[in-house]
């Protein structure tokens, strides 16, 4: 994780206004590894530190990274851009929404990872997304993943092609034990569809 020089300068000034010697910032991710992930920063006054947190010392303050959030803060950048209205602190954390899975992850977790890390970023270009609804063993087709599309994919006329040539192909490539992928989305609702 990087806090740019301009962001450090902004935070130094902000922290100085708190009139609390030794005050720093604590950085964490709420709802980490989900589409609702949100990167957050809060004041960290002396004595409030969590000893499990990672500490990064900067010239004028310390930043404390919430231990469970650290994998989701990989490649994160906190920057400050000045503009005519003053400026804006920005927080970019490309890995905050991607679930972390280990070698012993369940098939559901592995499917969720592929959907969030590889498929949904592509669908997001059209305002769409897809999620796993359920997984069951079908006597004829084997392990079956039931998916639901949302956003620009719901009601989209190209969703069948997206499912078969994109989503199903990618999922089977990463999860060979998967026999079939089906869509349970109600595509009669077409208000926000990318292709009508």
ZAMARGU-4260 file (C-alpha; in steps of 0.2 Angstrom, whole numbers, plus 5000, padded with zeros to 4 digits):
<rodrens>
0) 5000/5000/5000 | 5006/5017/4996 | 5002/5034/5003 | 5008/5047/4990 | 5018/5062/4995
5) 5004/5074/4992 | 4992/5063/5002 | 5005/5062/5016 | 5006/5082/5016 | 4987/5083/5017
10) 4985/5070/5031 | 4999/5079/5041 | 4989/5095/5040 | 4973/5087/5044 | 4980/5077/5059
15) 4989/5093/5066 | 4972/5101/5067 | 4966/5088/5079 | 4978/5095/5093 | 4982/5077/5099
20) 5001/5073/5099 | 5005/5056/5091 | 4988/5055/5082 | 4989/5044/5066 | 4977/5035/5054
25) 4970/5018/5054 | 4966/5010/5037 | 4954/4996/5035 | 4942/4988/5023 | 4924/4985/5027
30) 4915/4971/5019 | 4932/4965/5012 | 4931/4953/4998 | 4914/4957/4993 | 4906/4968/4980
35) 4901/4980/4994 | 4919/4982/5000 | 4923/5000/5006 | 4940/5007/5010 | 4940/5017/5026
40) 4952/5028/5036 | 4949/5034/5054 | 4959/5044/5067 | 4970/5033/5078 | 4974/5042/5094
45) 4988/5035/5105 | 4983/5021/5115 | 4969/5015/5103 | 4981/5005/5092 | 4977/4987/5089
50) 4994/4977/5092 | 4989/4965/5078 | 4989/4980/5065 | 5004/4983/5054 | 5012/5000/5057
55) 5020/5011/5044 | 5029/5026/5050 | 5029/5041/5039 | 5039/5057/5042 | 5025/5066/5051
60) 5013/5052/5057 | 5010/5034/5058 | 4997/5023/5048 | 4990/5007/5056 | 4984/4994/5044
65) 4970/4983/5050 | 4977/4965/5051 | 4963/4956/5042 | 4962/4970/5029 | 4980/4969/5024
70) 4978/4956/5009 | 4964/4967/5002 | 4975/4983/5003 | 4988/4975/4992 | 4992/4988/4978
75) 4981/5001/4986 | 4986/5019/4983 | 4980/5034/4994 | 4982/5050/4984 | 4978/5068/4986
80) 4974/5079/4971 | 4972/5098/4972 | 4959/5107/4962 | 4951/5124/4962 | 4939/5119/4976
85) 4953/5113/4988 | 4956/5095/4983 | 4951/5077/4986 | 4959/5062/4995 | 4956/5047/4984
90) 4958/5029/4989 | 4961/5016/4976 | 4961/4998/4981 | 4960/4986/4966 | 4960/4970/4977
95) 4947/4976/4990 | 4932/4967/4982 | 4941/4951/4977 | 4938/4937/4990 | 4954/4928/4996
100) 4954/4909/4996 | 4966/4896/5002 | 4971/4879/4995 | 4957/4871/5006 | 4943/4883/4999
105) 4926/4875/4995 | 4919/4875/4977 | 4907/4889/4982 | 4922/4900/4987 | 4932/4895/4972
110) 4917/4900/4961 | 4915/4916/4970 | 4933/4920/4968 | 4932/4918/4949 | 4916/4928/4947
115) 4923/4942/4957 | 4941/4942/4951 | 4939/4938/4933 | 4922/4939/4927 | 4913/4953/4935
120) 4927/4966/4931 | 4923/4963/4912 | 4904/4963/4915 | 4906/4980/4924 | 4911/4988/4908
125) 4892/4986/4903 | 4886/4989/4921 | 4883/4971/4924 | 4887/4958/4937 | 4884/4939/4940
130) 4884/4930/4957 | 4882/4912/4963 | 4864/4908/4969 | 4867/4889/4973 | 4877/4874/4969
135) 4869/4856/4967 | 4873/4839/4960 | 4862/4835/4946 | 4861/4816/4942 | 4862/4819/4923
140) 4874/4834/4922 | 4884/4833/4938 | 4889/4848/4948 | 4878/4862/4943 | 4881/4881/4947
145) 4866/4892/4947 | 4870/4910/4943 | 4860/4926/4943 | 4864/4941/4932 | 4861/4959/4938
150) 4863/4977/4932 | 4866/4979/4913 | 4866/4960/4911 | 4848/4957/4917 | 4837/4957/4902
155) 4852/4959/4890 | 4849/4951/4873 | 4867/4945/4873 | 4866/4936/4890 | 4865/4918/4883
160) 4882/4921/4873 | 4889/4929/4889 | 4884/4914/4899 | 4890/4900/4887 | 4905/4908/4879
165) 4912/4919/4894 | 4906/4914/4911 | 4903/4895/4909 | 4920/4893/4899 | 4930/4903/4912
170) 4922/4894/4927 | 4925/4876/4920 | 4943/4881/4915 | 4946/4886/4934 | 4935/4873/4942
175) 4936/4857/4931 | 4924/4847/4942 | 4910/4859/4937 | 4898/4850/4925 | 4885/4864/4920
180) 4881/4882/4923 | 4864/4888/4922 | 4855/4905/4923 | 4840/4908/4934 | 4839/4927/4931
185) 4822/4934/4926 | 4827/4942/4910 | 4809/4949/4906 | 4815/4964/4916 | 4824/4974/4904
190) 4825/4992/4910 | 4844/4993/4913 | 4849/4980/4900 | 4865/4984/4890 | 4858/4977/4874
195) 4839/4976/4872
</rodrens>
